[in-house]
Amino acid sequence: MFKNNFKYILFLLVLILVSCAKRGSITGGLKDTIAPVLKMSFPKNFSTNFKGNEIKLTFDEYIKLKDLRKQLIISPPMKNEPLLLPTNVSKYLTIKINDTLQPNTTYSFNFGQSIEDNNEGNPFNQFKYVFSTGTYIDSLTLGGSIKDAYNKEVESFVSVMLYDVNDKFKDSVVYNENPRYITNTLDSLKTFKLENLKAGKYLLVAMKDYNSNIKFNPEKDKIGFRKQFISIPNDSLFELKLFKEVLPFKAFKPIQPSENKLILPYEGVAKDSKITLKNGAEILPSITTKFPKKDSLQIWFKPLKVDSLQLAVAKDKYKGDFTFKIKTQKKDSLKISAVQNSILNFRERFTIETATPLTRFDNSKIKLFNKDSVAVDFKTEYDDFNQQLSFDFKKEPSEKYTFSIMPGALTDYLERANDSLIYKLGTKELADYGNLTVSLQNIKRFPVIVELTNEKGDILATEYSESNTKVEFNLVEPSLFTLRLIYDDNKNKEWDSGSYIEKRQAEEVVYFSKPIDVRANWDVEQVFDVNIPYTPEPK
């Protein structure tokens, strides 16, 4: 009897469980979107008279650390980085300080977005732990924004620093010393805010610090600075523009890739450098040209049988002398190629480039014909530094052109002449292009460079104005353009970067507020008020 009742009860229990299971299924609930919360800290956050070397933080859930090296900003910086433990998932975080703390100083540990919950990765955004070794917490602030001096967008993770200006201050602090205060724009912000500051006089500097060592390295880093020292407290918002300095010219040991050529690597700007090739006391004839797309020069000379040669390089304050052995190598050959293929746009000049520098041209051996075999007048111009020969002529729409370059028309420095060359090109209809007229408003000064670029920043068209406020870009290929203006203060028709040590800012660049769409057979008129510059949209 007992066994039968037990079986009956067991059957009812199973039935009830099955019935309950049918009422719904486990879905895991709502997604966790809540960031971790600091439950406890020892010493307490914003403590004064801090004397220890260890901080313990307790959170309400398991956390993990992400991109701590990029995200954690300690201000003032410490010479020896603190140790953060554990490195795995935990509800606790211990900070072990391995440095001697300055007296009467407020310290800030800004974790950025490095603390996340373990399950969903929700960041504890901009969590700060602050303490003072003195009797009070410094509470002054300073804010502003970061821009790139040349590019439309500024990079992420820009450091912003304040250096004490006192009787020991030198401009070289950015190269050798840690700042008094530091913050970071992180990955999505173009603004900054320095907090927990002490009243005083400071140098304000921004830096894209690629080495993450809080020291300015002109070979890699970008820098922006406020020329005048600032006093805190200060309610002003400061704009800092980052630029990459142009390094002073310096040459490196030459390389001999062929029997008649040297490659001379350099840094800085090689223009106007003086190159002298010597065999002992004898100065040898040579030609200097630019190596395409690299910071190197090509030194061309006629082959000779010697064991070694000397090269003297001079520019501004730099002087370099190199001695190198001459190796048996193959000679460079005269190779000629066209820059344009099949289509020649109206804003272009037909251009050919050569593998070796040219020294003579015989235009009587060059003929240009249209599709009706009628000769077309042309002029030539040779860019010896870039080894390019350009042809100027009046281009007609929907026309076919043939360049016939007969043998001996072009001669290089080794007295080698070209073989017969034929180039065929055509032009499009005028309706295949667009016209853009830009009316400049509120120009502060002239001359200016006005440029059309693509999204990558490649220059597609440029115009130079010394007084006109109306700039025309006629017969441009249809595209979505970015429009920018450069104040050419030194009148050299190119943008010039700045120099920290010379306290010189980069030449000012202003971007139009939105892209400009120029389509085929369109005439676009655009007003460009330079007082309404481009403002990046928040990400």
Order of alpha helices (4+ residues) and beta strands (2+ residues): alpha-beta-beta-alpha-beta-beta-beta-beta-beta-beta-beta-beta-alpha-beta-beta-beta-beta-beta-beta-beta-beta-beta-beta-beta-beta-beta-beta-beta-beta-beta-beta-beta-beta-beta-beta-beta-beta-beta-beta-beta-beta-beta-beta-beta-beta-beta
